[in-house]
Amino acid sequence: MKKLSLLLVVFLFAVGYSYGQRTVSGTITDTDGLALIGANVTAKGTTVGTITDIDGNFSLAVPDNVNELEVSYTGYDTQIINIDGQSNFVITMSEGELLDEVVITALGIEKEEKTLGYSVDQIDSEELTKARSTNI
């Protein structure tokens, strides 16, 4: 009898929890219409969130007390989307500010290159992507 009553309580809790949220889904693309893989979608003001899949699609269970989604992606402006009873969205992200140069010091403090009292090594992006042959 105790097992049956425990099962009933768990079932009622699960049903009550599922009624306290709604599912929102959609697609996130850039201005050229290409899918953004790994874009962050969170219910604003909560820790509830997800990321987009390889096609730019997402699905998120949003609590009833939340009316906005926050969408962010590296290199793009963060957008706040008003839900307003909708459940399916097509979101186009616009490009944001791009990083020109970052100098990281020994303690992780960012400074201008000309204010440092020691030498700074520079690595071009071509050096990072250059494939070298293996030397046995």
C-alpha positions in Angstrom: 0.0 0.0 0.0 2.9 2.4 0.8 4.4 1.7 -2.6 1.2 2.5 -4.4 0.7 5.8 -2.5 4.4 6.8 -3.1 3.9 6.0 -6.8 0.8 8.1 -6.9 2.5 11.1 -5.2 5.4 10.9 -7.7 3.0 10.8 -10.6 1.0 13.8 -9.4 4.3 15.7 -8.8 5.4 14.9 -12.4 2.1 16.0 -13.9 2.1 19.2 -11.9 5.6 20.0 -12.9 4.8 19.5 -16.6 1.9 21.9 -16.4 4.2 24.6 -15.0 6.2 25.0 -18.3 5.7 25.3 -22.0 7.9 24.1 -24.9 9.4 26.7 -27.3 11.3 25.7 -30.4 12.8 27.3 -33.5 15.7 27.9 -35.8 18.6 30.3 -35.5 20.5 31.5 -38.6 22.9 34.3 -39.6 22.1 37.1 -42.1 23.0 34.9 -45.0 20.5 32.2 -43.9 23.2 29.7 -42.7 22.4 27.7 -39.5 24.3 28.7 -36.4 25.6 25.6 -34.7 25.9 25.9 -30.9 24.0 29.1 -30.3 22.9 29.6 -26.7 19.2 29.9 -26.0 18.2 30.6 -22.4 15.0 31.6 -20.6 15.9 35.1 -19.4 16.5 35.3 -15.7 16.8 31.6 -15.2 19.4 28.8 -15.7 17.1 26.9 -18.1 18.8 26.8 -21.5 19.9 24.8 -24.5 22.1 25.1 -27.6 21.2 24.7 -31.3 22.0 21.5 -33.2 23.8 21.1 -36.5 20.8 22.5 -38.4 20.4 25.5 -36.1 17.3 24.1 -34.4 16.5 24.3 -30.7 13.7 23.2 -28.3 13.4 24.5 -24.8 11.0 23.9 -21.9 10.4 27.4 -20.6 8.8 28.1 -17.2 5.4 29.8 -17.2 6.7 32.9 -15.4 9.3 33.7 -18.1 8.2 35.7 -21.2 11.6 36.3 -22.9 14.4 34.3 -24.5 18.0 35.4 -24.6 19.9 34.2 -27.7 23.7 34.6 -27.9 26.5 33.4 -30.1 30.1 34.3 -30.3 30.7 37.2 -32.8 27.0 38.1 -32.9 24.9 40.6 -31.0 22.8 39.1 -28.1 19.1 39.2 -28.8 16.2 39.3 -26.4 13.1 37.6 -28.0 9.6 38.2 -26.5 7.7 34.9 -26.4 4.1 36.4 -26.2 2.3 33.0 -26.5 4.3 31.9 -29.6 5.9 28.5 -29.6 7.9 28.4 -32.9 10.5 31.0 -33.9 12.9 31.8 -36.8 15.6 34.0 -35.4 18.2 35.8 -37.5 21.4 36.9 -35.7 23.3 40.1 -36.7 27.0 40.3 -36.5 28.4 42.1 -33.5 31.8 43.5 -32.6 34.9 41.5 -33.7 38.0 41.3 -31.6 41.0 42.9 -33.2 43.8 42.1 -30.8 44.1 40.6 -27.4 47.2 40.6 -25.2 47.2 38.2 -22.3 49.8 38.8 -19.6 51.2 36.2 -17.1 48.4 36.8 -14.6 45.6 37.0 -17.2 45.3 40.8 -17.1 44.5 42.3 -20.4 46.6 45.4 -21.4 47.5 47.4 -24.4 50.6 46.1 -26.1 52.4 49.5 -25.9 52.0 49.7 -22.2 53.8 46.5 -21.4 57.4 46.6 -20.2 58.5 43.4 -21.9 58.3 41.8 -25.3 55.2 40.3 -26.9 55.0 37.4 -29.3 52.5 37.5 -32.1 51.0 34.5 -33.8 49.1 35.0 -37.1 46.0 33.0 -37.7 47.7 31.4 -40.7 50.3 29.9 -38.4 47.6 28.2 -36.3 45.8 26.7 -39.3 49.0 25.6 -41.2 49.2 21.8 -41.4 52.7 20.5 -41.1 53.9 17.1 -42.3 55.0 14.6 -39.7 58.7 14.1 -39.2 59.5 10.5 -38.2 
